[in-house]
Amino acid sequence: MTKIAFVGYRKWGYEIYEGLLEFQKSYPHFSLDVVITSPDSEFENVRKIKKYYVVDGSNNDKIYDILKENEIDIAVCYSWSWILKEPITSHFICLCLHPAPIPKYRGGTPIQHQILNGETKSAVSIFRMSSGIDDGPLYSQTPISFEGDVEDIFARMVKVGISKTRNLIRDYNNGKLKFVPQKNLNKAPPWKRRKPEQSELTFDQLAGMTFRQLHNFVRALTGPYPHAYIQFKTGRLYLLSVARSSVPRDVLNLESRVYKRKKVTLKIRDTYVQVDRFTFEPLKKN
């Protein structure tokens, strides 16, 4: 019996975990009793999980001990944001799902970097983890669309993740599991993870942006990532959704309009934009 552990903490990772549990009903040749997650886990129905471990993401020693104690063959590390180090990656088959056609866009916050660069097509890459950053050999790379909201992209990732991981488990059990080394790694250095302050938009930046650029900026930076925002002296205006507007409004009195919860309009390079949805976070007083 192949023993599999699921290592993750995001909602989309949990959805893949559930999909594998459903697969287990028709293909009972593997166990999926062990789940390792982080303190800020988005996993649900945890009481139903037989062996549920909450571990600090950087605690590689603890993760190694859990995998060894449970005699794990494969660790499915989907939606895990921390680097697994030796001896974990050499002692166990550790799988990663990365939403990019790696080696291109390997590294941190790949969805955001691609959307902000105007990419409309990407891929779901499943590979065996090594001690480097997303540089391990590939099992599969499946094209997906990057149109729509981030939630739409997550849904496509989940669908591909379930399908390909089911195939991978079968291949492992049949002795046919193969990984292919990535090519041209030296030409695609890892991207750095975006920082919350990079979500800020200044009025100078807005004046130089097209609608497409602003739309991509806003849709890329939605939960669970820090939302796009405009900083005022009195607080932050978080942009949740934008649309073209043919009716210019009082852009100069933007801040007063926010306080009154009125429609907010921004002037950008090629048009006026209405902020369909927003929240305002007043500056905390000392």
Buried (B, 14 or more C-beta within 10 A) or exposed (E): EBBBBBBBBBBBBBBBBBBBEEBBEEEEEBBBBBBBBBEEBBBEEEEEBEEBBBBEBEEBEEBBEBBEEBEBBBBBBBBBEBBBBEEBBEEBBBBBBBBBBBBBBBBBBBBBBBBBEEBEEBBBBBBBBBBEBBBBEBBBBBEBEBEEEBEBBBBBBBBBBBBBBBBBBBEBBEEEBEBEEBEEBEEBEBBEEBEEEBBEBEEEBBEEBEBEBBBBBBBBBBEEBBBBBBEBEEBBBBBBBBEEBEEEBEEEEBBEBBEEEEEBBBBBEEBBBBBBEBEBEEEEEE
